[in-house]
Amino acid sequence: TSPSRPRPLNQTRDTPLGLDETYLVPVLEEAGRAALPHPLTETALVAAPLGVAGPMVATDLGGAGSLVASATFAEAFLLVSGRGLRLYEAHEVDIEPVETVDASRHCGRVRPRAGGRSVTEDPEAVAAAFDRGVLGAAAELLGLSRAMLELTVGYAAQRHQFGKPIGSFQAVKHHLANARLEIEFAVPAVLYAAYAIAHGQPDASRSVSQAKWLAGRAAAVAGRAALQCHGAIGYTTEHDLHLYLKRSWALARAWGSADFHADRVAASIRL
C-alpha cells in the first residue's frame, strides 16, 4: 500500500498482532471513561494508518474552528494543507494557547513556520483519516456516557432525601433508564462503524456519521440526567462530574457537529 494512502490498522507498522479498528474501539471507550487528556484518537486512529508512528500527534483535521486539542504538549502536528495533510514537529510550529470550557484538552491555535513534510495529497486518504477520527470521537463519547451514568447511579444510591435513597424515586429511575437506553442504542452503531472502516464497506462514511450522532446524543442525555440527579454538587469542580460533562461537550462539536453528521447521513440516502 502506498504511504500516501490510508492503511488498515492491521497493516500498519508496529501492529504485529493484526488488530484492526474494531479492537481499538474498546480502548478508546475506556479512554473516554477515564476522560483521558491525551490525543489517543489522533495518534492511534488518525495518524498511524497514514504511516505516522511514534510521536504523540495533534491535528486540526477534526477541529472545531481553528483550535487544535493537545496543542500545548503534542510532539507532532498533522495539519491540513490544501487538499492534503502535512506533518510538523513541535519546533516547526507556533502555538497560541486558548482557554476552552474543557481545560484538560489544552487547546491552542497552531501556525506552521517551517515546511514540514507531506503525508498525503490524496483527498480520499484525508477523507478516510477524518472518518477514523469521527469513529474515535464516537467511541470516547460512549465511554464518557457510561462514566456519567455510573457516577450518577452511585450517587443516587447513597444520597438520601425524605429518609430514602433518591435512586428509589421513580422520576430519578426514569432519567437513568433513558440514559442507559441511549447508550445501548449507540453501542452497536459504533461497533459497526469500526467494522465498516476495517473491512472497507461502502457505507463506512455514513456509518461513522450515524455512530457519532448517536454517541453524541447518548452523552447529551446521560450528561443532562447526571447533572439533574446530582443537583448543586454536580455544578462544582470539587466533584468529578464536571470533567466528563466538559469533555462530552467538547467532543460533541469535534470531528463534526450533530447537524453535520445528520446532513451527511441524509445526503447519503438522498433525502
C-alpha positions in Angstrom: 0.0 0.0 0.0 1.3 3.5 -0.9 2.4 5.5 2.2 0.0 8.3 1.0 -3.0 6.0 1.2 -4.8 5.1 4.4 -3.9 1.6 5.6 -6.0 -0.7 7.9 -4.5 -0.7 11.3 -3.7 -4.4 10.9 -1.3 -3.4 8.1 0.5 -0.5 9.8 3.9 -0.7 11.2 4.3 -2.0 14.8 1.0 -3.8 14.9 2.2 -7.5 14.7 -1.0 -8.8 16.3 -3.0 -7.9 13.2 -5.6 -5.9 15.2 -7.9 -3.6 13.3 -10.3 -0.7 14.2 -12.8 -3.0 15.9 -10.3 -3.8 18.5 -9.3 -0.2 19.2 -12.9 0.9 19.9 -13.0 -0.7 23.4 -9.6 1.0 24.2 -11.0 4.4 23.1 -14.2 3.8 25.0 -12.1 3.2 28.2 -10.1 6.4 27.4 -13.4 8.2 27.4 -14.5 6.6 30.6 -11.3 8.0 32.2 -11.6 11.3 30.4 -8.0 10.7 29.3 -6.5 14.1 28.4 -4.3 12.8 25.6 -4.8 12.6 21.8 -5.3 8.8 21.6 -7.7 9.1 18.7 -5.5 11.4 16.8 -2.3 9.4 17.3 -3.6 5.8 17.0 -6.6 6.1 14.8 -5.8 9.1 12.5 -2.1 9.4 12.2 -0.9 5.7 12.4 -2.8 4.4 9.4 -1.2 7.2 7.4 2.3 5.9 8.4 2.9 8.4 11.2 4.0 6.2 14.1 5.9 7.1 17.2 5.1 10.7 18.3 2.0 11.9 20.2 0.1 13.6 17.4 -2.4 16.5 17.4 -4.3 17.5 14.3 -6.7 20.2 13.1 -8.5 17.8 10.8 -11.5 17.4 13.1 -11.1 20.7 15.0 -13.9 23.0 15.8 -12.9 26.2 14.1 -9.2 26.8 14.2 -8.5 25.1 17.6 -6.2 22.1 18.0 -6.7 19.9 21.0 -3.5 18.8 22.9 -1.7 21.6 21.1 0.4 22.7 24.1 2.1 19.3 24.6 1.9 17.3 21.4 5.1 16.1 19.9 4.0 16.4 16.2 1.2 18.1 14.3 -0.8 16.7 11.4 -2.2 19.8 9.7 -4.5 20.3 6.7 -2.6 21.9 3.8 -4.6 22.5 0.7 -6.3 19.2 -0.2 -3.7 17.1 1.7 -2.0 16.7 5.1 1.5 17.8 6.3 3.4 16.7 9.4 5.2 19.2 11.5 7.4 18.6 14.5 6.7 20.7 17.6 9.6 23.1 17.0 8.3 23.8 13.5 5.1 25.5 14.6 4.0 28.5 16.7 1.3 27.7 19.3 -1.1 30.2 20.9 -2.8 28.5 23.9 -6.5 29.1 24.1 -8.8 28.7 27.1 -11.8 26.5 26.5 -14.6 25.0 28.6 -12.5 21.8 28.9 -9.1 23.0 30.1 -7.7 19.4 30.2 -7.8 19.4 26.4 -5.0 22.0 26.3 -6.3 23.6 23.1 -4.4 26.2 21.0 -4.1 27.8 17.6 -1.2 26.3 15.6 0.6 28.1 12.9 3.4 26.4 10.9 6.6 28.3 10.5 8.6 25.7 8.6 7.9 23.4 5.6 7.2 20.2 7.4 6.7 17.1 5.2 3.9 15.9 3.1 2.0 12.9 4.5 -0.6 12.7 1.7 -2.0 14.8 -1.1 -4.8 12.3 -1.7 -8.3 13.6 -0.9 -9.5 10.1 -0.3 -6.8 9.4 2.2 -7.8 12.7 4.0 -11.4 11.7 4.0 -10.6 8.3 5.4 -8.5 9.8 8.1 -11.4 12.1 9.0 -13.8 9.2 9.3 -11.4 7.4 11.6 -11.3 10.5 13.8 -15.1 10.6 13.9 -15.1 6.9 14.9 -12.6 7.6 17.7 -14.7 10.6 19.0 -17.8 8.4 19.0 -16.1 5.7 21.0 -14.8 8.2 23.5 -18.3 9.7 23.8 -19.6 6.2 24.7 -17.1 5.9 27.5 -17.9 9.3 28.8 -21.6 8.4 28.8 -21.0 5.2 30.7 -18.9 7.1 33.2 -21.5 9.8 33.8 -24.2 7.1 34.3 -22.1 5.1 36.7 -21.3 8.2 38.7 -25.0 9.1 38.9 -26.2 5.6 39.9 -23.6 5.5 42.7 -24.6 9.0 43.9 -28.3 8.2 43.7 -27.8 5.1 45.9 -26.0 7.0 48.7 -27.8 10.3 48.6 -30.9 10.3 50.8 -33.9 12.6 50.8 -37.1 12.1 52.8 -35.4 9.1 54.5 -34.8 7.2 51.3 -32.1 7.0 48.6 -33.0 9.3 45.8 -32.4 6.4 43.4 -35.6 4.8 44.8 -37.7 7.6 43.4 -39.4 6.8 40.1 -38.5 10.2 38.5 -34.8 9.5 39.1 -35.1 6.0 37.8 -36.7 7.3 34.6 -33.8 9.7 34.0 -31.2 6.9 34.5 -33.2 4.4 32.4 -33.4 6.9 29.5 -29.7 7.5 29.6 -28.9 3.8 29.6 -31.3 3.3 26.7 -29.5 5.9 24.6 -26.1 4.3 25.4 -27.3 0.9 24.4 -28.7 2.2 21.1 -25.3 3.9 20.3 -23.1 0.9 21.1 -23.9 -1.3 18.0 -23.7 1.7 15.7 -20.1 2.5 16.9 -19.1 -1.2 16.6 -20.5 -1.5 13.1 -18.8 1.8 12.1 -15.5 0.3 13.2 -16.2 -2.9 11.2 -17.2 -0.9 8.1 -13.9 1.0 8.2 -11.8 -2.1 8.9 -13.3 -4.0 6.1 -13.7 -1.2 3.5 -17.5 -1.3 3.4 -19.1 1.2 1.0 -21.3 2.6 3.8 -18.3 3.4 6.1 -18.7 7.2 6.0 -22.4 7.0 6.6 -21.9 4.5 9.4 -19.4 6.7 11.3 -21.7 9.7 11.0 -24.6 7.6 12.4 -22.3 6.4 15.2 -21.1 9.9 16.1 -24.7 11.3 16.1 -26.0 8.5 18.3 -23.0 8.6 20.7 -23.3 12.4 20.9 -26.9 12.1 21.8 -26.2 9.4 24.4 -23.6 11.7 26.0 -26.0 14.6 26.0 -28.9 12.6 27.6 -26.5 11.0 30.1 -25.0 14.3 31.0 -28.3 16.1 31.5 -29.5 13.2 33.7 -26.3 13.2 35.7 -26.4 16.9 36.3 -30.0 17.0 37.3 -29.8 14.0 39.6 -26.6 15.3 41.3 -28.2 18.6 41.9 -26.0 21.5 43.1 -22.8 19.4 43.7 -22.8 18.5 40.0 -22.1 22.1 39.1 -19.0 22.2 41.3 -15.4 21.5 40.3 -15.0 19.5 43.6 -17.0 16.7 42.0 -15.6 14.7 39.1 -18.8 15.0 37.1 -17.6 18.3 35.5 -14.6 16.5 33.9 -16.9 14.2 32.0 -19.5 16.8 31.1 -17.0 19.3 29.7 -15.2 16.6 27.7 -18.5 15.4 26.2 -19.4 19.0 25.3 -16.1 19.4 23.5 -16.2 16.1 21.7 -19.8 16.7 20.6 -18.5 19.5 18.5 -15.2 18.0 17.4 -15.0 15.8 14.3 -18.2 17.3 13.0 -21.3 18.5 14.9 -24.6 16.6 15.2 -26.0 18.7 12.4 -23.1 18.0 10.1 -23.4 14.2 10.6 -27.2 14.3 10.3 -26.8 16.1 7.0 -24.2 13.6 5.8 -26.4 10.6 6.6 -29.4 12.4 4.8 -27.3 13.1 1.7 -26.1 9.5 1.6 -29.6 8.2 1.4 -30.7 11.1 -0.9 -33.1 12.9 1.5 
